[in-house]
Amino acid sequence: MDTITPRGSEVFEIDTLMGGYHGITAGYLIRGDRPCLVETGTALSAPTVIESLAGLGVGPQDLATVVVTHIHLDHAGGVGDIAAAFPRAQVVVHERGARHLVDPDKLVRSAHRVFGPVMDELFGDLRPTEADRVVALGDVGTIDLGGGRRLDSFHAPGHATHHIGLVDSDTGDLYCGDAAGVYIPETADVRPATPPPDFDLDLALASMRRMREIAPPRMLFSHYGPVTEVEEVLARSEAVLIRWVEWVREARAMEMDLDHAVAMVKEREPLAIPPGTDAESVAKWEVLSSTAANVAGISRWLDQSEGPGSTSGDAAQVRR
């Protein structure tokens, strides 16, 4: 199947075909005594993921665990559908996100307000999961993969308050979700992932420092794919994040509205699009890392950390 890429050590990357595009959101199957799916993709991606798991020999009674790095709908929107299709699987999430998987109504209503008609095109609605199947992790935790293999989790906020990182005890692989930003394999670009409402620069940088201390041999990005140049990619991710925050701070000082602030950031750091790239790929990358959402999230954090009335002049609010 063209949605499945072996990544060694019984790890398989599953392209969830978010929005019908290849290469936007990856799930990862760790196949073993207790098969584990890391990230489900969106609700609309669930049929693709279920079919891919079947192609890897994981049937309805076989999947032991579903774990999501955080509850944003591109990562966890398919949890309810996957849980229904694999009735023996536990669903593992940070404790700050657990209640939203059990009762997703507030999260789904909020997403419809934010995304409008795009919600039905890209995401679909998160279905509830029975409370007794949800395992809530604290700031550290362990997920049993069987055969002595495990995933060790750690709290990795900054992108979201309910974000975790996961380290494979056998391979050292780090499943980083969005905590290190977005990696575009076609160009090797690293882009920020700073949407509202939870982005926090200080926490994001602290989470990336934690990842550098772990020093994994490989990072597996949900957006998108494996990276072995871990130190270099984390350094670039930190630098681009700080750069974007400074640009949004500058836009606020100039009292730009959101549209002009987004245009400024796009002009200063356009996507590195290879010659001959088709329009579909360009559109895909904007879905993957929306400049407008990133700028809005940074501005919200600046409101909270510096305030719209800062006397320094560099914290004037980007008007929405």
C-alpha positions as CSV (number, residue, x, y, z in Angstrom):
1,M,0.0,0.0,0.0
2,D,1.3,3.4,-0.8
3,T,0.3,4.7,2.6
4,I,2.8,2.5,4.4
5,T,6.6,3.1,4.7
6,P,8.7,0.8,6.8
7,R,11.0,2.7,9.1
8,G,12.9,-0.2,10.7
9,S,12.7,-2.1,14.0
10,E,9.0,-2.9,13.3
11,V,8.1,0.8,13.0
12,F,5.8,1.6,10.1
13,E,4.9,5.2,9.0
14,I,1.3,5.5,7.9
15,D,0.3,8.4,5.7
16,T,-3.2,9.3,6.9
17,L,-3.9,11.2,3.7
18,M,-5.2,14.2,5.5
19,G,-7.5,16.3,3.2
20,G,-6.6,13.9,0.4
21,Y,-3.0,15.0,0.4
22,H,0.0,12.8,0.7
23,G,2.6,13.7,3.4
24,I,0.7,16.0,5.7
25,T,0.1,13.9,8.9
26,A,1.8,10.6,9.7
27,G,0.7,7.9,12.2
28,Y,3.2,5.3,13.3
29,L,2.6,1.7,14.0
30,I,5.0,0.0,16.4
31,R,4.3,-3.7,15.6
32,G,5.2,-6.2,18.3
33,D,3.7,-8.2,21.1
34,R,1.4,-5.3,21.9
35,P,0.9,-3.3,18.7
36,C,0.7,0.4,19.3
37,L,-0.5,3.2,17.0
38,V,1.0,6.6,17.7
39,E,-1.3,9.3,16.3
40,T,-4.6,8.6,14.5
41,G,-4.8,11.5,12.1
42,T,-8.2,13.1,11.6
43,A,-11.6,11.5,11.8
44,L,-11.8,11.6,8.0
45,S,-8.5,9.7,7.9
46,A,-9.7,6.9,10.0
47,P,-10.7,4.6,7.1
48,T,-7.2,5.0,5.6
49,V,-5.5,4.2,8.9
50,I,-7.7,1.2,9.5
51,E,-7.0,-0.2,6.0
52,S,-3.3,0.5,6.5
53,L,-3.2,-1.4,9.8
54,A,-5.0,-4.3,8.2
55,G,-2.3,-4.3,5.5
56,L,0.2,-4.6,8.3
57,G,-1.5,-7.6,9.8
58,V,-3.2,-5.7,12.6
59,G,-6.9,-6.8,12.8
60,P,-9.8,-5.5,15.0
61,Q,-8.7,-7.6,18.0
62,D,-5.0,-7.0,17.7
63,L,-4.3,-3.4,18.4
64,A,-3.3,-3.0,22.1
65,T,-2.7,0.8,22.4
66,V,-3.5,4.0,20.7
67,V,-1.4,7.0,21.9
68,V,-1.7,10.6,20.8
69,T,0.9,13.2,21.4
70,H,-1.8,15.8,21.9
71,I,-5.5,16.2,21.2
72,H,-5.5,18.6,18.2
73,L,-7.8,17.1,15.5
74,D,-5.0,16.4,13.0
75,H,-3.4,14.1,15.6
76,A,-6.3,12.8,17.6
77,G,-9.5,13.5,15.6
78,G,-9.7,9.8,14.6
79,V,-9.4,8.4,18.2
80,G,-13.1,7.6,18.5
81,D,-13.3,5.9,15.2
82,I,-10.1,3.9,15.7
83,A,-11.3,2.9,19.2
84,A,-14.6,1.7,17.8
85,A,-12.7,-0.3,15.1
86,F,-10.3,-1.8,17.6
87,P,-12.3,-2.6,20.7
88,R,-9.5,-4.0,22.8
89,A,-7.2,-1.0,22.4
90,Q,-6.5,1.4,25.3
91,V,-6.3,5.1,24.4
92,V,-3.4,6.9,26.0
93,V,-3.2,10.7,26.3
94,H,-1.9,13.4,28.7
95,E,-4.2,14.0,31.6
96,R,-4.9,17.5,30.4
97,G,-6.5,16.2,27.2
98,A,-8.2,13.0,28.5
99,R,-11.6,14.6,29.2
100,H,-11.9,15.9,25.7
101,L,-11.6,12.4,24.2
102,V,-14.3,11.2,26.5
103,D,-16.6,14.2,25.9
104,P,-15.4,15.9,22.7
105,D,-18.4,18.2,22.3
106,K,-16.7,21.4,23.5
107,L,-13.6,20.7,21.4
108,V,-15.6,19.9,18.3
109,R,-17.8,23.0,18.6
110,S,-14.8,25.2,19.1
111,A,-13.1,23.7,16.0
112,H,-16.2,24.3,13.9
113,R,-16.2,28.0,15.0
114,V,-12.5,28.3,14.1
115,F,-12.3,26.4,10.9
116,G,-15.8,26.8,9.5
117,P,-16.5,24.7,6.3
118,V,-12.9,23.6,6.3
119,M,-13.7,21.5,9.3
120,D,-15.8,19.2,7.2
121,E,-13.2,19.1,4.4
122,L,-10.1,18.4,6.4
123,F,-11.0,17.1,9.8
124,G,-14.5,15.7,10.5
125,D,-15.9,15.3,14.0
126,L,-14.1,13.6,16.9
127,R,-16.3,10.8,18.3
128,P,-16.3,10.1,22.0
129,T,-14.3,7.2,23.6
130,E,-15.6,5.3,26.6
131,A,-14.0,6.7,29.8
132,D,-12.8,3.2,31.0
133,R,-10.7,2.9,27.8
134,V,-8.8,6.2,28.3
135,V,-5.5,6.1,30.2
136,A,-4.4,9.5,31.4
137,L,-0.7,10.1,31.7
138,G,0.9,12.5,34.1
139,D,4.0,14.5,33.3
140,V,5.9,11.2,32.9
141,G,4.6,7.8,32.1
142,T,5.2,4.4,30.5
143,I,3.4,2.5,27.7
144,D,4.0,-1.2,27.6
145,L,4.7,-2.5,24.0
146,G,5.3,-6.1,25.1
147,G,8.5,-8.1,25.0
148,G,10.3,-5.7,27.3
149,R,9.8,-2.8,24.9
150,R,8.1,0.4,26.1
151,L,7.4,4.0,25.2
152,D,8.5,6.5,27.9
153,S,6.5,9.7,27.9
154,F,7.3,13.1,29.1
155,H,5.3,16.4,29.2
156,A,6.3,18.6,26.3
157,P,4.2,21.8,26.4
158,G,4.6,24.9,24.3
159,H,2.6,23.9,21.3
160,A,-0.2,22.7,23.5
161,T,-0.6,22.3,27.2
162,H,-1.6,18.6,26.8
163,H,1.4,17.7,24.6
164,I,3.7,14.7,25.3
165,G,6.9,13.3,23.7
166,L,7.5,9.6,23.5
167,V,10.8,7.7,23.5
168,D,11.1,4.1,22.3
169,S,13.2,2.1,24.8
170,D,14.5,-0.2,22.0
171,T,15.4,2.2,19.3
172,G,15.7,5.5,21.1
173,D,13.3,7.0,18.6
174,L,11.6,10.2,19.7
175,Y,8.0,10.8,18.6
176,C,7.9,14.5,18.8
177,G,4.4,15.4,17.6
178,D,4.4,19.2,17.0
179,A,6.7,20.1,19.9
180,A,9.6,20.7,17.6
181,G,7.5,22.4,14.9
182,V,6.8,21.1,11.4
183,Y,9.4,19.4,9.2
184,I,8.9,19.5,5.4
185,P,10.9,16.6,3.9
186,E,10.8,17.8,0.4
187,T,12.8,20.9,1.3
188,A,14.2,20.0,4.7
189,D,12.6,23.2,6.0
190,V,11.5,23.5,9.6
191,R,8.5,25.7,10.3
192,P,6.9,26.9,13.5
193,A,3.8,25.2,14.9
194,T,2.3,28.0,17.1
195,P,-1.5,28.1,16.7
196,P,-3.8,29.5,19.4
197,P,-4.8,29.1,22.1
198,D,-1.9,27.3,23.9
199,F,1.3,28.4,22.2
200,D,3.9,29.5,24.8
201,L,7.4,30.4,23.6
202,D,9.2,29.8,26.9
203,L,7.6,26.3,27.3
204,A,8.2,25.4,23.7
205,L,11.9,26.3,24.0
206,A,12.1,24.3,27.3
207,S,10.5,21.3,25.6
208,M,13.1,21.4,22.7
209,R,15.9,21.7,25.3
210,R,14.5,18.5,26.9
211,M,14.6,16.8,23.5
212,R,18.2,17.8,23.0
213,E,19.1,16.4,26.4
214,I,17.5,13.1,25.5
215,A,19.6,13.1,22.3
216,P,17.6,10.6,20.3
217,P,19.2,9.1,17.2
218,R,16.1,9.8,15.3
219,M,13.0,12.0,15.6
220,L,9.7,11.0,14.0
221,F,7.7,14.0,13.1
222,S,3.9,13.8,12.8
223,H,4.4,16.5,10.1
224,Y,6.3,14.8,8.5
225,G,8.5,11.8,8.7
226,P,11.9,10.7,10.2
227,V,14.9,13.0,10.8
228,T,18.3,11.7,11.9
229,E,20.1,15.2,11.9
230,V,18.4,15.7,15.3
231,E,20.7,18.3,16.9
232,E,20.8,20.4,13.7
233,V,17.0,20.3,13.1
234,L,16.3,21.2,16.7
235,A,18.7,24.1,16.6
236,R,17.0,25.3,13.4
237,S,13.6,24.9,14.9
238,E,14.5,27.0,17.9
239,A,16.0,29.7,15.7
240,V,13.0,30.0,13.4
241,L,10.6,30.0,16.3
242,I,12.4,32.9,18.0
243,R,12.7,34.7,14.6
244,W,8.9,34.5,14.0
245,V,8.1,35.7,17.5
246,E,10.4,38.8,16.9
247,W,8.7,39.5,13.6
248,V,5.2,39.4,15.2
249,R,6.4,41.6,18.0
250,E,7.6,44.0,15.4
251,A,4.3,43.9,13.6
252,R,2.5,44.7,16.8
253,A,4.8,47.7,17.4
254,M,3.8,48.9,13.9
255,E,0.1,48.3,14.8
256,M,-0.4,46.0,11.9
257,D,-3.6,44.1,11.5
258,L,-3.4,40.3,11.3
259,D,-3.5,40.1,7.5
260,H,-0.6,42.6,7.1
261,A,1.4,40.8,9.8
262,V,0.9,37.5,8.0
263,A,1.9,39.0,4.7
264,M,5.1,40.4,6.3
265,V,6.1,37.1,7.8
266,K,5.4,35.3,4.5
267,E,7.5,37.8,2.6
268,R,10.4,37.5,5.1
269,E,10.3,33.7,5.3
270,P,8.6,32.2,2.2
271,L,8.3,28.5,1.8
272,A,11.4,27.2,0.0
273,I,9.5,25.8,-3.0
274,P,11.7,23.8,-5.4
275,P,11.4,24.7,-9.1
276,G,8.7,22.9,-10.9
277,T,6.7,22.2,-7.7
278,D,3.0,21.6,-8.5
279,A,0.3,23.8,-7.1
280,E,-1.1,20.9,-5.0
281,S,2.1,20.6,-3.1
282,V,2.2,24.3,-2.4
283,A,-1.3,24.2,-1.1
284,K,-0.4,21.1,1.0
285,W,2.4,22.9,2.7
286,E,0.2,25.9,3.7
287,V,-2.2,23.4,5.2
288,L,0.7,21.8,7.0
289,S,2.0,25.0,8.5
290,S,-0.6,27.8,8.2
291,T,1.2,31.2,8.5
292,A,-2.0,32.9,9.6
293,A,-2.6,30.4,12.5
294,N,1.0,30.6,13.6
295,V,1.0,34.4,13.6
296,A,-2.3,34.5,15.5
297,G,-1.0,32.1,18.1
298,I,2.2,34.1,18.6
299,S,0.2,37.3,19.0
300,R,-2.1,35.7,21.6
301,W,1.0,34.6,23.6
302,L,2.5,38.1,23.4
303,D,-0.9,39.5,24.7
304,Q,-0.6,37.2,27.7
305,S,3.1,37.6,28.4
306,E,3.6,41.3,27.5
307,G,0.1,42.7,27.3
308,P,-1.4,44.8,24.5
309,G,-0.7,48.0,26.5
310,S,3.0,47.5,27.0
311,T,4.8,50.8,27.3
312,S,7.8,49.4,25.4
313,G,5.9,49.9,22.1
314,D,7.0,46.5,20.8
315,A,3.9,44.7,22.3
316,A,1.2,46.6,20.6
317,Q,-1.6,44.2,19.7
318,V,-1.9,42.7,16.2
319,R,-5.5,43.6,15.6
320,R,-7.8,40.7,14.5
